[in-house]
Amino acid sequence: MDVKFDFSDVDSFFEQGYAEVKAVEEKVGKEAVDYAVKNGNYQNRTGRLRKSNKYSVEDDGLVIRNDAEYASHVESKGYEVSTGAALYAEKRLKEEVK
């Protein structure tokens, strides 16, 4: 006895799920950048460090970063630049993807 199954809708099911996850990552990425801008506790002399907070949605997840070459130096001095935003994003993603 041959049993045949129709899996033609499987690809669209996974594509929809992938799109939903990416939409959540986009939303949380924007929130994380806002968090970094609002919660940076360094003196914003030129405005560049706050403007350099960015996010991107990659195939393997959400990336939070600060493009200013001196951001890690500022954080090494004990100031909040983007690490708090990354932790915030992790928390929010867990809440959104329950």
C-alpha positions in Angstrom: 0.0 0.0 0.0 1.4 3.3 -1.1 0.7 6.4 1.0 1.1 9.8 -0.6 1.4 13.0 1.2 1.1 16.5 -0.1 3.9 18.8 1.3 3.4 21.6 -1.2 2.4 24.1 1.6 5.5 23.4 3.8 7.7 25.9 2.1 5.2 28.7 2.4 4.7 27.8 6.0 8.4 28.2 6.8 8.6 31.3 4.7 5.8 32.9 6.7 7.4 32.0 10.0 10.8 33.3 8.8 9.1 36.6 7.8 7.4 36.9 11.1 10.6 36.4 13.0 12.4 39.0 10.9 9.6 41.5 11.5 10.0 41.0 15.3 13.8 41.4 15.0 13.2 44.7 13.0 10.9 46.0 15.7 13.2 45.0 18.6 16.2 46.4 16.7 14.6 49.8 16.4 13.7 49.7 20.1 17.3 48.7 21.0 18.7 51.7 19.1 16.3 54.0 20.9 17.3 52.4 24.2 21.0 53.0 23.4 20.4 56.6 22.5 18.3 57.3 25.6 20.4 55.4 28.1 24.0 56.3 27.0 25.5 57.8 30.1 28.5 59.4 28.4 28.9 63.1 27.6 27.7 63.5 24.0 30.2 66.1 22.8 29.8 65.8 19.0 26.6 63.7 18.8 28.4 61.1 16.7 28.5 58.3 19.3 24.7 58.4 19.7 24.1 58.6 16.0 26.3 55.6 15.4 24.0 53.2 17.2 22.7 50.8 14.6 21.1 47.4 14.2 20.8 45.0 11.4 18.8 41.8 10.8 21.0 39.1 9.5 20.2 35.6 8.4 21.4 34.3 11.8 19.8 36.9 14.0 19.8 40.5 15.2 23.0 42.5 15.5 23.2 45.6 17.7 26.3 47.7 17.2 27.8 51.2 17.4 29.8 52.2 14.3 32.0 54.8 16.0 35.5 53.4 16.2 35.9 54.7 19.7 32.7 53.2 21.1 34.4 50.2 22.7 37.0 52.6 24.3 34.2 54.7 25.9 32.5 51.5 27.2 35.8 50.3 28.6 35.8 53.4 30.7 32.6 52.3 32.3 30.1 54.2 30.2 27.0 52.7 28.6 27.1 52.9 24.8 25.5 49.8 23.3 26.0 46.8 25.6 22.9 47.7 27.6 21.0 47.9 24.3 22.1 44.4 23.3 20.9 43.0 26.6 17.7 44.9 26.3 17.2 43.4 22.8 17.8 39.9 24.1 15.2 40.4 26.8 12.7 41.9 24.3 13.2 39.1 21.8 12.6 36.5 24.5 9.3 38.3 25.4 8.2 38.6 21.8 9.0 35.0 20.7 7.4 33.2 23.6 
